Amino acid sequence: MDDATRLPNNATAPEPEPIRFYGTTWVDRSGGYLLRRAGLTLAAFAAAAAGAIVLRLSYEGLAIADVGRVVNIAVVVAFAICNSIAFTRTWTGFTRRPDGPHDSGDRSQHSIRLIGFIGVLLAYGIRSLVEAPGEKLRREEYEQAVQQYERRRSTRTGNPAARRKPKRRA
């Protein structure tokens, strides 16, 4: 039998799930965790600002091309909707695991997140002000796994077959 199919009492201690850009340093906040978090926060906000400038230039390109008011409004509304959806999905992804196919961030959501990249960057930057994005969720899961592991380890000590049987009184 491999480790995955063994009984729970033979399980190894749980290991924390790594977070992108942080690895497992979020557990004890070591290895330049705070500096990395500050740098990624600034990078996310800088990238969002650069993206906003690019979108502004593209909007001005539409205005120069004189495509019409309806197209200009449609582009602005589409970007606003995609940014708000991308922000919301990214933000909730930091606090809970996906429930179904609509929340999983699969290929159907890829285009919305790509168009609403500013919303994704803002969600990442704002969350990084408080913690590593996804840290709270992973910390809760890790602490729960450690508690379950400790509970399993403490309920059985030693080999039960080797225990002495109580002597019977005559």
N, C-alpha and C positions, 0 to 999 in steps of 0.2 A: 504494500500500500504506500502511496505517496503522502506527503504531509497534509495535503488538502482533504484527504478522505479519512484521516485518523480521528480517533475519538477526541473530544474537546480537551480532555485532561492531558493529552500529549501535545497540545498546540504550543507553538512558540509564542514568545511575548509579541504583542502587536507593535508594529512599526508605523511611525507617522507618515502620512501621505505627503509627498513633496508638492510644493506650490511653485509655479513657473516664476523664474527669476530669484526665488528665495530658497529653493530646495527644502531642507528640513530645518533650516535655521529659525523658523518661526516658533518652534517648540520652546526653545530656551532664549530666543531673541539674541543669539550670538552671531559671530562671524560677519560683523558689519551690517546687521539687520536694519538698524535705524538709518544708517547712511544710505543703504540700498533703497529703503522705502522712501526717503526724502528725494533721492535722485530719480526714482521711477515716478514719483508724484510730479516733480517738475517736468520730466520728459513727457508725461501724458498731457499735462496742460499746454506745454509748448507745441506738441504735435496737434492738439485740438485747435490751438490758435493758428498754426500754419494751415491746417485744413480749412478753417474758416476763411482765411485769406484766399486760398485756392478756389473755394466756392464763390467768394465774392468776385474774383476775376472771371470765373466762368459765367456768372450772372451778367457781368458787364459785357462779356462777349455776346451773350444773347441780346442784350439791349442794343449793342452796335449792329448786330445782324438784323435788327428790327423784325423779329419773328412774330411779334404781336403780344398784346397784353394777356390773352388767355394762356399762351404758352409760358410766359413769365410767371403768372400766378400758379399755374400747374406745377412748374418746377419748384417754386418756393414751398408750396403746400406738400409736395411729394418729399422733399428733403426734410421738412419739419416733422412730418408723420414718421418717416423712417428713423430720424434721429430720436424721437420720443420713444418709439417702440424699441429701438436698439438700446437706449439708456435703461429703460424699464427691464428688459430681458437680462441685460448684463448685471444690473443691480440685484435683481432677485436671484440670479445665478450665484451670487456671492453668499447668500444666506440660506439657500435650500437646494437640495438635489433635484434634478428634473423629474417631474411626475410622469410625463408621457411624451409622445412623439412631437408635440407642439412646443414643449419646453426644452427639449434635449439639445438645441443648438445644431440640429442636423442641417443638411444641405438646403432644405426649404427656407430656413432662416438666414442662410449665408448671404443672399443678395440684400436683404433688409439691413443686416449688420454692415455690409460693405458700403451701402449708400449712406447709412446713418453712422458712419465711422466716428463722427464728432461726438455723438451720444455715447458710444462705447468708450472713447477716450476720456470723456468727462466723468462717466461712472467709475472708471478705473482710477482716475486721479482723485476724485472725492473720497472713494473708499480707502485709497492709500493714505489719506490724511489721518485716518483712524487706526487702520491695521493693514496688514498685507491682505489684498483682496482674496476672500475665501478662507481667511485664517479662522474666523469664529466658527464657521461650519466644520472645518477640519479639526479644530481643537475640541469641539464638543464630541465629535465622532471618536477621536483618539482617546479622550479621557474616559468615554463610555467603554471603549474596547479594553483599556487598561483596567478599569474597575471590574469588568466581566472576567478578564484574565486572572486578576488577583483573587476574585471570588472562587473561580474554578480551582485555582492552585491551593487555596486555603481549605477547601472542603475535604480534600483527600490528601493525606500525607502518608507516604510509605506504601508498601505493598500490602493490600488487604489480605492476600493469601498467606502472608507470613505472620499475621497477627496471631497471638496466642488465644486459644479458646478458654473461656472461663472454666475453672474446675467445678465439677458437680459435687454437691454435698451428698453424702450417703445417708 
